[in-house]
Structure formats: structure tokens, C-alpha cells
Amino acid sequence: VQLQASGGGLVQPGGSLRLSCTASGFTLPGYAIGWFRQAPGNEREGISCISSNNGIRYYADSVKGRFTISRDIAKNTVYLQMNSLKPEDTAVYYCATDRASSPSSWYDQSVRCLFGSWGQGTLVTVSS
């Protein structure tokens, strides 16, 4: 089970970025994929999740109305479109699946997602 997040970068406040999460070793839509982020000195924050099979989408209040999660089953990829970015969105962003678990796994009730296994994150910096 591998997940590769990409698409991060430096963007000005109010700008947009699209993150991608490519899965290997398993196929969508059999498993949920979620995004979480972690800023220096902060706790991990679950921000969005797309459920397995029926693809129901969940968002944290902090990103609702600005971020959109989607998936391309043919490409085995999940996207996170981030609009109206704010400096407080600055963090390393990770995508995770419930396909596998580890001692660091956790369930985030706010986005109804089990963050079981994840790969390297991608850094998003929102600054002028």
C-alpha cells in the first residue's frame, strides 16, 4: 500500500492549489481516502475524506466551502482542490487510506475518516 501526495507549493493568500494523491497497491473506490495536515507545533488535523464505494465527501469546518475532494478512479488518484487559501492553511498535507493501519493510525470523527496509512506529505505555504 503506497500513497504519493504531490502538488504543494508557495501561493499567495486568496490563491488556489490542487493536490494529488496517487494510490498503488490497492484500487479505488474500495477504500476511503482522506487528507490531513500538520503545521509546525500543531496537532494533525483531518480536513477532508471521501468514503469508499459511494464516494460521500466530508469536510472539516476550517475548509468547508473552500476545499473540494474528488477522485478519478481510472487514474487511481484523489484530488484536493484548495481555493481561497489563507496563511493558516500553511502545513504539510498528507493523504491517507483506511486500507492499512499502523500504530499512528487514528479515526477523525469530524471528517468520518480512519487515517490508517499514509506516505510522504507535500508542503503548502500560503504567504505574500
C-alpha positions in Angstrom: 0.0 0.0 0.0 1.5 3.3 -1.1 0.2 6.8 -1.4 2.0 9.7 -3.0 0.9 13.2 -2.4 2.0 16.0 -4.7 1.1 19.5 -5.9 2.1 21.6 -2.9 4.0 24.9 -3.3 4.0 28.5 -2.4 0.9 30.5 -3.1 -0.4 34.0 -2.2 -3.4 34.4 0.1 -6.6 34.0 -1.9 -4.9 31.7 -4.4 -5.5 28.1 -5.3 -3.7 24.8 -5.5 -4.7 21.3 -6.4 -3.1 18.5 -4.5 -3.0 15.0 -6.0 -2.8 11.6 -4.2 -1.9 8.6 -6.3 -2.5 5.2 -4.8 -0.7 2.0 -5.6 -1.0 -1.5 -4.2 -4.8 -1.2 -4.0 -7.6 0.3 -6.1 -10.2 2.9 -5.6 -13.1 3.0 -4.8 -12.8 0.1 -2.5 -11.2 2.2 0.3 -11.6 5.6 1.7 -9.0 8.3 1.1 -8.6 11.3 3.4 -6.4 14.3 3.7 -4.9 15.6 6.9 -2.4 18.4 7.5 0.1 19.2 10.2 1.6 22.6 10.8 4.8 23.0 12.9 3.9 22.8 16.5 0.3 21.8 15.8 -1.7 18.6 16.1 -2.7 16.7 13.0 -5.9 18.0 11.6 -8.2 15.9 9.4 -9.6 18.1 6.7 -11.4 16.0 4.2 -12.4 12.5 3.4 -14.1 10.6 0.5 -15.7 7.4 1.5 -15.2 4.1 -0.2 -17.7 2.9 -2.9 -20.4 5.6 -2.7 -17.9 8.4 -2.5 -19.6 10.6 0.1 -17.4 13.6 0.9 -16.7 15.1 4.3 -15.0 18.4 5.2 -13.7 20.0 8.4 -15.3 23.3 9.3 -12.0 25.0 8.7 -12.0 24.2 5.0 -15.7 23.8 4.2 -16.7 25.9 1.2 -13.1 26.4 0.1 -11.7 22.9 -0.5 -13.1 20.1 -2.7 -12.1 16.5 -2.6 -12.7 14.4 -5.7 -11.4 11.1 -7.2 -10.5 9.7 -10.6 -11.0 6.0 -10.4 -9.4 5.4 -13.8 -6.2 7.1 -12.6 -6.5 5.7 -9.0 -6.0 9.3 -7.8 -7.7 11.5 -5.3 -7.5 15.3 -5.6 -7.9 18.1 -3.2 -8.8 21.4 -4.8 -7.9 24.3 -2.5 -9.3 27.7 -3.2 -9.3 31.0 -1.2 -6.2 29.9 0.6 -5.3 31.6 3.9 -1.9 31.8 5.7 -3.4 29.5 8.4 -3.6 26.8 5.7 0.1 26.6 5.7 1.1 23.0 6.6 2.4 19.7 5.3 -0.6 17.9 3.7 -0.8 14.1 3.7 -3.3 11.7 2.1 -4.2 8.5 3.9 -6.2 5.4 3.4 -8.1 3.0 5.6 -6.7 0.2 3.5 -3.9 -0.4 6.1 -3.1 0.7 9.6 -0.2 1.5 11.8 0.4 2.4 15.5 -0.1 6.0 14.4 -3.5 5.4 12.9 -6.4 7.4 14.2 -10.1 8.0 13.5 -11.2 11.6 12.9 -14.9 11.9 13.7 -15.1 15.4 12.2 -14.5 14.0 8.7 -15.6 10.4 9.5 -12.3 9.0 8.3 -9.8 6.4 9.5 -6.4 7.7 8.8 -4.7 4.3 8.7 -1.7 4.6 6.4 0.0 7.4 4.6 3.1 8.4 2.6 5.2 11.5 2.4 3.3 14.7 2.5 3.5 17.8 0.4 4.2 21.3 1.8 1.7 24.1 1.2 2.9 27.6 2.1 0.4 30.5 1.9 2.2 33.7 2.1 2.6 37.1 0.4 
